[in-house]
Amino acid sequence: MARTRSWRVRCCSSAANGAPPLCTRRSLARPRLASRRSQPSASRPVCSSASTRSRVSRRSEADFRTARTPLDAEGARGHLSALPRVRTHAADPSSRRMRALRPTVALILAACGGARVAPPAAPAVFPDARTALRAFIDSNVGTAEFRNAHWGVLIVDPARGETLYTRNADKLFMPASNQKIVTGAVAIAQLGPDFRWTTTLLARGPIRKGVLDGDLVARGDGDPSISTSMRGDALSPLRDLADSLRGRGITRIRGRVVAAPSPFTDAPLGLGWAWDDLDEPYSAGVDALYFNEGFTQILVRGGARPGDPVRATTRPASTYPQLLVHATTIARPITAADSAQRRPRLTAGYDSSHTGVRVGGTIAAGDTAVLELAFRDQSAAYVAALREALRSRGIAVDETPRDSTSSLDSLVALRSPPLRDVMRAFEKPSQNQIGELLFKTIARRATGVGRADTAQRVVESQLVAWGAAPDGFAVRDGSGLSRHDYVSPRTLVMALDAMRRHPEFRVFYDALPIAGVDGTIDKRMRGTPAQGNVHAKTGFIDKARSLSGYVTTADGQMLLFSMLCNNYSVPTATVNRVQDSVAARLASLRLTSP
């Protein structure tokens, strides 16, 4: 008889709400190869509690026809409960006679009205489906085109505590925006879905006959919702604040509109962000006062004829930043050759003062174009927009410097939408700055200090509490834009499972992009079983592509998966196709018999 080797596996206790936890740190420990001396006796009981140990045998391929597919050495680390071993019985004559009598006995019992009918057996498991799944994934990620790539994949069935596929599940990868899975999960766990941010306007000076004889001070705590994407018009909530001041009878501010000291005391940019992307909207810094996701749009209009002046304005706020227009109107291209040679090229960049923006380049006569540029000073952008909103509501602002030693009196406050709404604006479009604001808000709420280094410790402690190994991640920011973020597929799956078992799971689940429907995967996996099924977070920075989330199989089982690919040299679309095909395969999978 062929010699078998056994792996020692620790079973996990059930979660408080009845759903089995995916894993604990102890259950994820690397399995040790059992020696001959440590073979269990035949009388050892089957695993029934968290303190009981059981064995999973590595059997031959022929055994797959009669039992669940056993896990390999790496897969055993993600397996939660011991798989039952197949027991065979000696074929003695008495047992053969009993088997022959079973149909007769069954008929007699069925005819008895008072006979107790046995409950239906649990659905049979298809080991061949698991084998085919592994072969399918191996054939996709193990091709020659990925010979220099680094793939990490983990797929688990949390209801059964079973690992369906694993490859480099404990290795570290740059997650890109899959870091937002961690940030969003920790935010729900620590802030709660009903958490709101508050922005307060305060008076520094007395108010007499509708005139504030001093400065109007704006104090923020990181509200991410003052944006066109969330409010329809980023200026709308600021106009609401202005209306509230008018309601208190204030019609004039003799001082200035200024920002209070920020509770976020570190740099506005994340650790390890690429310096050459800092003017891009997705790389905007953050602060306690935060306007329109940290960027402005510059609408550029060419003149009527070549040589006519070019006009440019900013939106949603029209007064910040100041524009210096040096662009030129050129003739419209007539032929394809003209179009290629004289294609309009516009540029926008900050001057040496970092307050003015120079618009240069060329634009065809009669054309319009929209440029986007990150704010360099987030508080200044917010204050400028607030000043504009005040004036639009008939409140004059003199901008005369006043005494800054007076006490502050609260006037009006603006509350954000709840976190459950912000989560959708965060995860579906993969909005980096919301991730950074959540990151610092988590730290400030937990410790009173709104710094990224404090946030790192808070988030890492939560991951360990969920069962992640301390060497299974390196948290550096809240968005994944940093190339110093690292995480293993197992850590991401643990975060997904922690949310699956959380009372507010639907808040997290519904915030994720849905394949073929919305978010960053609205055009992916269309026409496959994954469409409308897969809820997953994408991630992309140069040479890092990720997809992790939830999928429901054809027989109704929710699976958790994480697919991370780093250091690839193929087009990113090729990585997408592999990830999409695996997700579609999982959606069509049947793990049990009908």
C-alpha positions as CSV (number, residue, x, y, z in Angstrom):
1,M,0.0,0.0,0.0
2,A,1.3,3.4,-0.9
3,R,2.7,5.4,2.1
4,T,0.7,8.5,3.0
5,R,1.8,11.7,4.7
6,S,-0.5,13.6,7.1
7,W,-0.7,17.3,7.9
8,R,-1.7,18.5,11.4
9,V,-4.6,21.1,11.1
10,R,-6.3,23.0,13.9
11,C,-10.0,23.5,13.7
12,C,-11.5,26.9,14.2
13,S,-14.3,27.7,16.6
14,S,-17.6,29.1,15.2
15,A,-18.3,32.8,15.1
16,A,-20.7,34.3,17.6
17,N,-23.3,34.8,15.0
18,G,-23.2,31.2,13.9
19,A,-21.1,31.7,10.7
20,P,-17.8,29.9,10.8
21,P,-14.9,32.2,10.9
22,L,-12.6,31.9,7.9
23,C,-9.5,31.4,10.0
24,T,-7.5,32.5,13.0
25,R,-3.8,33.2,13.2
26,R,-3.4,29.8,14.9
27,S,-5.2,27.9,12.1
28,L,-3.0,29.6,9.5
29,A,0.2,28.4,11.0
30,R,2.4,26.6,8.5
31,P,1.5,22.8,8.8
32,R,4.2,20.5,10.1
33,L,4.9,17.2,8.4
34,A,3.9,14.5,10.9
35,S,6.5,11.9,11.8
36,R,5.8,8.2,12.0
37,R,5.9,8.4,15.7
38,S,3.2,11.1,15.8
39,Q,0.6,9.1,13.8
40,P,-2.8,9.3,15.6
41,S,-4.2,6.1,17.1
42,A,-7.3,4.7,15.6
43,S,-9.3,5.6,18.6
44,R,-8.6,9.3,18.4
45,P,-11.9,11.2,18.2
46,V,-13.0,13.2,15.2
47,C,-12.4,17.0,15.4
48,S,-15.4,18.6,17.2
49,S,-14.1,21.8,18.9
50,A,-11.4,24.5,18.6
51,S,-9.1,22.5,20.9
52,T,-9.4,19.2,19.1
53,R,-6.8,18.3,16.5
54,S,-7.4,16.1,13.4
55,R,-5.5,14.9,10.4
56,V,-5.9,15.4,6.7
57,S,-4.3,12.8,4.6
58,R,-2.6,13.5,1.2
59,R,-4.1,10.6,-0.8
60,S,-3.6,9.4,-4.3
61,E,-5.5,10.7,-7.3
62,A,-7.8,7.7,-7.3
63,D,-9.1,8.7,-3.9
64,F,-10.6,11.8,-5.4
65,R,-13.5,9.8,-6.7
66,T,-14.8,8.9,-3.2
67,A,-13.8,11.8,-1.0
68,R,-13.1,15.5,-0.8
69,T,-10.0,16.6,-2.5
70,P,-7.3,17.0,0.2
71,L,-5.3,20.1,0.3
72,D,-1.7,20.5,-0.5
73,A,0.8,21.7,2.1
74,E,0.1,25.4,1.4
75,G,-3.7,24.9,1.1
76,A,-3.8,23.2,4.5
77,R,-3.0,26.5,6.1
78,G,-6.3,28.0,5.0
79,H,-8.4,25.0,5.7
80,L,-10.6,25.3,8.7
81,S,-12.0,21.9,9.6
82,A,-10.6,18.5,9.0
83,L,-11.8,16.7,6.0
84,P,-13.3,13.3,6.7
85,R,-11.2,10.3,5.9
86,V,-12.8,7.6,3.9
87,R,-13.3,4.5,6.0
88,T,-13.5,1.0,4.4
89,H,-14.9,-2.1,6.1
90,A,-14.0,-5.7,5.7
91,A,-16.4,-7.5,3.4
92,D,-17.4,-10.3,5.8
93,P,-20.5,-12.5,5.0
94,S,-22.6,-10.9,7.7
95,S,-22.1,-7.5,6.2
96,R,-23.0,-8.7,2.7
97,R,-26.2,-10.3,4.1
98,M,-27.2,-7.0,5.8
99,R,-26.6,-5.0,2.6
100,A,-28.8,-7.5,0.7
101,L,-31.6,-7.0,3.3
102,R,-31.5,-3.2,3.2
103,P,-34.0,-2.7,0.4
104,T,-36.5,-5.0,2.1
105,V,-36.1,-3.3,5.4
106,A,-36.5,0.1,3.8
107,L,-39.8,-1.0,2.2
108,I,-41.1,-2.3,5.5
109,L,-40.2,0.9,7.4
110,A,-41.8,3.1,4.7
111,A,-45.0,1.1,5.0
112,C,-45.2,1.9,8.7
113,G,-47.0,5.1,9.3
114,G,-45.2,5.8,12.6
115,A,-41.8,5.0,11.2
116,R,-39.2,7.7,11.6
117,V,-37.7,8.8,8.3
118,A,-34.0,9.7,8.3
119,P,-33.1,13.3,7.4
120,P,-31.8,13.8,3.9
121,A,-28.0,13.4,3.6
122,A,-25.8,16.4,3.1
123,P,-25.2,17.2,-0.6
124,A,-22.4,15.2,-2.1
125,V,-19.2,17.2,-2.9
126,F,-17.8,17.1,-6.4
127,P,-14.1,16.6,-6.0
128,D,-13.7,16.7,-9.7
129,A,-14.9,20.3,-9.8
130,R,-12.1,21.3,-7.4
131,T,-9.5,19.4,-9.5
132,A,-10.7,21.0,-12.7
133,L,-10.7,24.5,-11.1
134,R,-7.1,24.1,-10.0
135,A,-6.1,22.9,-13.4
136,F,-7.9,25.8,-15.0
137,I,-6.2,28.5,-12.9
138,D,-2.8,26.8,-13.2
139,S,-3.2,26.8,-17.0
140,N,-3.9,30.6,-17.0
141,V,-1.4,31.9,-14.5
142,G,1.4,29.5,-15.3
143,T,1.9,30.3,-19.0
144,A,5.1,31.5,-20.5
145,E,3.8,35.1,-20.9
146,F,3.8,35.3,-17.1
147,R,7.2,33.7,-16.6
148,N,8.6,36.9,-15.0
149,A,5.4,37.8,-13.1
150,H,4.5,37.2,-9.5
151,W,1.0,35.7,-9.0
152,G,-0.7,35.3,-5.6
153,V,-4.1,33.7,-5.5
154,L,-6.3,32.4,-2.7
155,I,-9.9,31.2,-3.1
156,V,-11.8,29.8,-0.1
157,D,-15.3,28.5,0.7
158,P,-15.9,30.1,4.1
159,A,-19.0,28.1,4.8
160,R,-17.1,24.8,4.7
161,G,-13.8,26.3,5.8
162,E,-12.2,24.9,2.7
163,T,-9.4,26.3,0.5
164,L,-10.3,25.7,-3.2
165,Y,-7.1,27.1,-4.6
166,T,-3.9,28.6,-3.3
167,R,-0.8,30.0,-4.9
168,N,1.7,32.1,-3.0
169,A,-1.1,33.0,-0.6
170,D,1.3,34.1,2.1
171,K,3.7,36.0,-0.1
172,L,3.7,39.8,-0.1
173,F,2.4,41.9,-3.1
174,M,1.9,45.5,-3.9
175,P,-1.9,45.6,-3.6
176,A,-2.5,48.9,-5.4
177,S,-6.1,49.9,-4.7
178,N,-6.9,46.5,-3.0
179,Q,-5.5,48.4,0.0
180,K,-8.9,50.1,0.0
181,I,-10.4,46.7,1.1
182,V,-8.4,47.0,4.3
183,T,-9.1,50.7,4.8
184,G,-12.9,50.3,4.2
185,A,-13.2,47.2,6.4
186,V,-11.3,48.9,9.3
187,A,-13.4,52.0,8.9
188,I,-16.7,50.1,9.2
189,A,-15.3,48.1,12.1
190,Q,-14.0,51.1,14.1
191,L,-16.1,54.1,13.0
192,G,-19.4,52.4,12.2
193,P,-21.6,52.9,9.1
194,D,-23.5,55.8,10.7
195,F,-20.3,57.9,11.5
196,R,-20.4,61.5,10.1
197,W,-17.8,64.2,9.8
198,T,-18.6,67.8,11.0
199,T,-17.4,71.1,9.6
200,T,-18.0,74.1,11.9
201,L,-17.9,77.8,11.2
202,L,-16.8,80.0,14.2
203,A,-16.7,83.7,14.8
204,R,-13.5,85.4,16.1
205,G,-14.9,88.6,17.2
206,P,-18.3,90.2,18.2
207,I,-21.4,90.3,16.0
208,R,-23.3,93.6,16.0
209,K,-26.2,94.4,13.7
210,G,-25.4,91.6,11.3
211,V,-21.7,92.4,11.1
212,L,-19.0,90.0,12.3
213,D,-16.3,92.3,13.4
214,G,-13.5,89.8,13.0
215,D,-12.6,86.6,11.1
216,L,-14.9,83.7,10.1
217,V,-13.0,80.5,10.9
218,A,-13.7,77.2,9.2
219,R,-12.8,74.1,11.3
220,G,-12.9,70.8,9.5
221,D,-12.3,67.2,10.5
222,G,-11.8,65.6,7.1
223,D,-15.3,65.6,5.5
224,P,-14.8,63.9,2.1
225,S,-18.2,64.6,0.8
226,I,-17.8,68.3,-0.3
227,S,-17.5,67.3,-3.9
228,T,-19.4,67.4,-7.2
229,S,-19.3,63.6,-7.4
230,M,-21.1,63.2,-4.1
231,R,-23.3,66.3,-3.9
232,G,-24.0,67.1,-7.5
233,D,-22.4,70.5,-7.0
234,A,-19.4,70.9,-4.7
235,L,-20.5,74.4,-3.8
236,S,-24.0,73.4,-2.7
237,P,-23.1,72.4,0.9
238,L,-21.0,75.6,1.3
239,R,-24.0,77.6,0.1
240,D,-26.0,75.8,2.8
241,L,-23.5,77.1,5.4
242,A,-23.9,80.6,4.0
243,D,-27.7,80.3,4.2
244,S,-27.4,79.3,7.8
245,L,-25.3,82.4,8.6
246,R,-27.8,84.6,6.8
247,G,-30.4,82.9,9.0
248,R,-28.5,84.2,12.0
249,G,-28.7,87.7,10.6
250,I,-25.1,87.9,9.4
251,T,-24.7,89.9,6.3
252,R,-21.1,91.1,6.5
253,I,-17.7,89.9,7.6
254,R,-15.2,92.6,8.3
255,G,-12.3,90.2,8.7
256,R,-11.2,87.3,6.6
257,V,-12.4,83.8,6.0
258,V,-9.6,81.6,7.4
259,A,-8.9,77.9,8.2
260,A,-8.5,76.7,11.7
261,P,-5.4,74.6,12.5
262,S,-5.7,71.2,11.0
263,P,-6.0,68.1,13.2
264,F,-4.0,66.3,10.5
265,T,-0.6,67.4,11.5
266,D,1.6,65.4,9.1
267,A,2.2,65.7,5.3
268,P,-0.9,65.9,3.1
269,L,0.7,63.3,0.7
270,G,1.0,59.6,1.3
271,L,4.3,57.9,2.0
272,G,6.0,56.7,-1.2
273,W,3.7,58.5,-3.7
274,A,5.3,59.1,-7.1
275,W,6.5,62.7,-7.3
276,D,5.8,62.9,-11.0
277,D,2.0,62.3,-10.4
278,L,1.4,65.0,-7.8
279,D,-0.5,67.3,-10.1
280,E,-2.8,64.5,-11.1
281,P,-6.2,64.5,-9.4
282,Y,-5.7,60.9,-8.2
283,S,-2.6,62.1,-6.3
284,A,-4.0,65.1,-4.6
285,G,-3.1,65.6,-1.0
286,V,-5.7,65.7,1.8
287,D,-6.4,68.0,4.8
288,A,-9.1,68.5,7.3
289,L,-10.8,71.0,5.0
290,Y,-11.2,69.2,1.7
291,F,-12.9,70.5,-1.4
292,N,-14.0,68.7,-4.6
293,E,-11.8,65.6,-4.1
294,G,-8.8,67.8,-4.0
295,F,-8.8,69.1,-7.6
296,T,-10.1,71.7,-10.0
297,Q,-11.2,71.5,-13.6
298,I,-10.0,74.1,-16.0
299,L,-12.3,74.8,-19.0
300,V,-10.4,76.1,-21.9
301,R,-12.1,77.7,-25.0
302,G,-10.3,78.5,-28.2
303,G,-10.9,81.8,-29.9
304,A,-13.2,82.2,-33.0
305,R,-10.2,82.5,-35.4
306,P,-6.5,81.6,-35.3
307,G,-4.6,84.0,-33.1
308,D,-7.7,85.1,-31.1
309,P,-7.2,85.0,-27.3
310,V,-7.9,81.8,-25.4
311,R,-10.2,82.0,-22.5
312,A,-10.0,79.7,-19.4
313,T,-12.1,79.4,-16.2
314,T,-12.0,77.0,-13.2
315,R,-14.9,75.0,-11.8
316,P,-16.6,74.2,-9.5
317,A,-15.1,77.2,-7.8
318,S,-14.4,80.0,-10.2
319,T,-11.9,82.0,-8.1
320,Y,-9.3,79.5,-7.2
321,P,-6.7,78.8,-8.4
322,Q,-5.8,82.0,-10.3
323,L,-5.1,81.3,-14.0
324,L,-2.4,82.7,-16.2
325,V,-3.4,82.0,-19.8
326,H,-0.6,81.8,-22.4
327,A,-2.3,79.3,-24.8
328,T,-2.7,80.1,-28.5
329,T,-5.7,79.6,-30.8
330,I,-4.7,77.8,-34.0
331,A,-6.5,76.8,-37.2
332,R,-8.7,73.8,-37.2
333,P,-7.2,70.8,-38.9
334,I,-8.7,70.1,-42.4
335,T,-7.1,66.8,-43.3
336,A,-6.0,63.7,-41.3
337,A,-2.4,64.8,-41.9
338,D,-3.1,68.2,-40.5
339,S,-4.8,66.7,-37.5
340,A,-1.7,64.5,-36.8
341,Q,0.7,67.4,-37.3
342,R,-1.3,70.2,-35.6
343,R,-3.1,68.3,-32.9
344,P,-3.9,70.8,-30.1
345,R,-1.8,70.3,-27.0
346,L,-2.7,72.1,-23.8
347,T,-0.8,72.1,-20.6
348,A,-1.5,73.4,-17.1
349,G,1.0,73.6,-14.3
350,Y,1.7,75.7,-11.2
351,D,4.0,78.6,-11.2
352,S,6.9,79.0,-8.8
353,S,4.6,80.4,-6.1
354,H,2.3,77.3,-6.3
355,T,-0.7,79.6,-6.1
356,G,-1.1,80.5,-9.8
357,V,-1.6,78.1,-12.7
358,R,-0.1,78.7,-16.1
359,V,-2.2,77.4,-19.0
360,G,-0.2,77.0,-22.2
361,G,-0.1,75.2,-25.5
362,T,-2.5,75.3,-28.4
363,I,-6.2,74.8,-29.1
364,A,-8.1,74.8,-32.3
365,A,-10.4,77.7,-33.1
366,G,-13.9,77.2,-31.7
367,D,-12.8,74.1,-29.6
368,T,-13.2,73.6,-25.9
369,A,-11.1,71.3,-23.6
370,V,-11.1,70.4,-19.9
371,L,-8.0,70.0,-17.9
372,E,-7.8,68.7,-14.4
373,L,-5.2,69.7,-11.8
374,A,-4.8,68.8,-8.1
375,F,-4.8,71.6,-5.6
376,R,-1.4,72.2,-3.9
377,D,-3.1,73.7,-0.8
378,Q,-6.3,72.0,0.1
379,S,-7.3,74.4,3.0
380,A,-6.8,77.4,0.7
381,A,-9.0,75.8,-1.9
382,Y,-11.8,75.2,0.6
383,V,-11.6,78.7,2.0
384,A,-11.7,80.2,-1.4
385,A,-14.8,78.2,-2.3
386,L,-16.5,79.1,1.0
387,R,-15.8,82.8,0.4
388,E,-17.3,82.5,-3.1
389,A,-20.4,80.7,-1.6
390,L,-20.8,83.5,1.0
391,R,-20.7,86.2,-1.6
392,S,-23.2,84.3,-3.8
393,R,-25.6,84.5,-0.8
394,G,-25.2,88.2,-0.2
395,I,-22.7,88.1,2.6
396,A,-19.9,90.6,2.0
397,V,-16.4,89.6,3.0
398,D,-14.0,92.6,3.5
399,E,-10.8,90.5,3.8
400,T,-9.4,93.0,6.2
401,P,-6.9,91.6,8.7
402,R,-8.3,91.6,12.2
403,D,-7.2,90.8,15.8
404,S,-6.5,87.0,15.9
405,T,-6.4,86.7,19.7
406,S,-10.2,86.8,20.4
407,S,-12.0,83.7,21.5
408,L,-13.9,81.6,19.1
409,D,-17.7,81.2,19.2
410,S,-19.5,78.5,17.2
411,L,-22.0,79.7,14.7
412,V,-23.1,76.9,12.4
413,A,-22.1,73.4,11.5
414,L,-22.4,71.1,8.5
415,R,-22.6,67.3,8.9
416,S,-21.5,64.9,6.2
417,P,-23.6,62.0,4.9
418,P,-23.1,58.8,6.9
419,L,-20.1,56.6,6.3
420,R,-22.4,54.0,4.6
421,D,-23.0,56.5,1.8
422,V,-19.3,57.6,1.7
423,M,-18.3,54.0,1.3
424,R,-19.9,53.7,-2.1
425,A,-18.2,56.9,-3.3
426,F,-14.9,55.4,-2.0
427,E,-14.9,51.8,-3.2
428,K,-16.8,51.9,-6.5
429,P,-14.7,54.6,-8.3
430,S,-11.6,53.7,-6.2
431,Q,-11.3,57.3,-4.9
432,N,-7.8,57.7,-3.4
433,Q,-8.4,60.8,-1.3
434,I,-11.4,59.4,0.5
435,G,-9.1,56.5,1.4
436,E,-6.5,58.9,2.9
437,L,-9.1,60.8,4.8
438,L,-10.6,57.6,6.2
439,F,-7.1,56.5,7.2
440,K,-6.4,59.6,9.2
441,T,-9.9,59.7,10.6
442,I,-9.5,56.2,11.9
443,A,-6.3,57.2,13.7
444,R,-7.8,60.4,15.2
445,R,-10.9,58.6,16.4
446,A,-8.8,55.8,18.0
447,T,-5.9,57.8,19.4
448,G,-6.7,61.5,19.1
449,V,-3.9,61.9,16.7
450,G,-4.7,62.3,13.0
451,R,-1.4,61.1,11.5
452,A,-0.6,58.5,8.9
453,D,2.0,56.8,11.1
454,T,-0.6,56.5,13.9
455,A,-3.1,55.2,11.3
456,Q,-0.7,52.5,10.3
457,R,-0.5,51.1,13.8
458,V,-4.3,51.2,14.3
459,V,-5.0,49.4,11.0
460,E,-2.3,46.8,11.5
461,S,-3.6,46.1,15.0
462,Q,-7.1,45.5,13.6
463,L,-5.7,43.1,10.9
464,V,-3.9,41.1,13.6
465,A,-7.1,41.0,15.6
466,W,-8.8,39.5,12.6
467,G,-6.2,36.8,12.5
468,A,-3.6,38.1,10.0
469,A,0.0,37.2,10.6
470,P,2.0,40.3,11.6
471,D,4.3,39.6,8.6
472,G,1.4,39.3,6.2
473,F,1.2,43.0,5.5
474,A,2.9,46.4,5.5
475,V,0.4,49.3,5.7
476,R,1.7,52.7,4.5
477,D,-1.4,54.6,3.3
478,G,-5.1,54.3,3.0
479,S,-5.5,54.2,-0.7
480,G,-2.9,51.8,-2.1
481,L,-1.2,54.6,-4.1
482,S,2.0,54.0,-2.2
483,R,4.5,51.5,-3.7
484,H,5.5,50.7,-0.1
485,D,2.1,49.0,0.7
486,Y,2.4,45.2,0.8
487,V,-0.2,42.6,1.6
488,S,-0.6,38.9,1.1
489,P,-3.7,37.3,-0.5
490,R,-4.4,35.6,2.8
491,T,-4.6,38.9,4.6
492,L,-7.0,40.3,2.1
493,V,-9.2,37.3,2.3
494,M,-9.2,37.6,6.1
495,A,-10.4,41.2,5.8
496,L,-13.1,40.1,3.4
497,D,-14.2,37.3,5.8
498,A,-14.2,39.7,8.8
499,M,-16.7,41.8,6.9
500,R,-18.7,38.8,5.8
501,R,-19.2,38.0,9.5
502,H,-19.8,41.7,10.5
503,P,-23.3,42.8,11.3
504,E,-23.0,45.6,8.7
505,F,-21.7,43.3,6.0
506,R,-24.2,44.7,3.4
507,V,-22.7,48.2,3.8
508,F,-19.3,46.8,2.7
509,Y,-20.6,44.3,0.1
510,D,-22.8,46.8,-1.6
511,A,-20.1,49.4,-1.8
512,L,-17.8,47.2,-3.9
513,P,-17.9,47.4,-7.7
514,I,-20.2,44.9,-9.3
515,A,-19.0,43.1,-12.4
516,G,-20.5,44.3,-15.6
517,V,-22.7,46.8,-13.7
518,D,-20.9,49.7,-12.0
519,G,-17.6,50.9,-10.5
520,T,-14.2,50.1,-11.9
521,I,-15.5,46.7,-13.3
522,D,-18.6,48.0,-15.0
523,K,-17.3,46.9,-18.4
524,R,-15.6,43.7,-17.3
525,M,-17.0,40.2,-17.2
526,R,-20.1,41.2,-19.2
527,G,-22.0,38.3,-20.7
528,T,-20.5,35.8,-18.2
529,P,-21.9,34.2,-15.0
530,A,-19.9,36.8,-13.1
531,Q,-21.9,39.7,-14.4
532,G,-24.1,41.1,-11.6
533,N,-22.6,38.5,-9.3
534,V,-19.0,39.3,-8.5
535,H,-18.5,42.1,-5.9
536,A,-14.8,42.9,-6.0
537,K,-12.3,45.7,-5.7
538,T,-9.8,46.3,-8.4
539,G,-6.3,47.8,-8.0
540,F,-3.8,49.2,-10.4
541,I,-0.4,50.9,-10.3
542,D,2.4,50.4,-12.7
543,K,3.2,46.6,-12.8
544,A,0.6,45.8,-10.1
545,R,-2.9,44.6,-10.9
546,S,-5.3,43.1,-8.4
547,L,-8.9,41.8,-8.0
548,S,-10.3,40.6,-4.7
549,G,-13.8,40.2,-3.4
550,Y,-16.9,37.9,-3.3
551,V,-18.5,35.6,-5.8
552,T,-21.5,33.3,-5.5
553,T,-21.3,29.9,-7.2
554,A,-23.9,28.3,-9.4
555,D,-25.1,26.3,-6.4
556,G,-25.4,29.4,-4.1
557,Q,-22.1,29.2,-2.2
558,M,-20.4,32.5,-1.5
559,L,-16.7,32.3,-2.1
560,L,-13.9,34.7,-1.1
561,F,-11.1,35.3,-3.5
562,S,-7.9,37.4,-4.0
563,M,-5.9,37.5,-7.2
564,L,-2.8,39.7,-7.1
565,C,-0.3,40.0,-10.0
566,N,3.0,42.0,-9.7
567,N,6.0,42.6,-12.0
568,Y,4.3,41.5,-15.2
569,S,5.6,42.5,-18.6
570,V,2.4,41.7,-20.6
571,P,-0.3,44.4,-21.2
572,T,-2.5,45.0,-18.2
573,A,-5.4,43.9,-20.3
574,T,-3.9,40.4,-20.4
575,V,-3.9,40.3,-16.6
576,N,-7.5,41.5,-16.6
577,R,-8.5,38.7,-18.9
578,V,-7.0,36.0,-16.6
579,Q,-8.6,37.5,-13.5
580,D,-12.0,37.9,-15.3
581,S,-11.9,34.3,-16.6
582,V,-11.2,32.9,-13.1
583,A,-14.0,35.0,-11.6
584,A,-16.4,33.8,-14.3
585,R,-15.3,30.2,-13.7
586,L,-16.0,30.6,-10.0
587,A,-19.4,32.0,-10.7
588,S,-20.3,28.9,-12.8
589,L,-18.8,26.5,-10.3
590,R,-20.9,23.7,-8.7
591,L,-19.4,22.4,-5.5
592,T,-22.3,20.1,-4.6
593,S,-24.5,17.6,-6.3
594,P,-28.1,18.7,-7.2
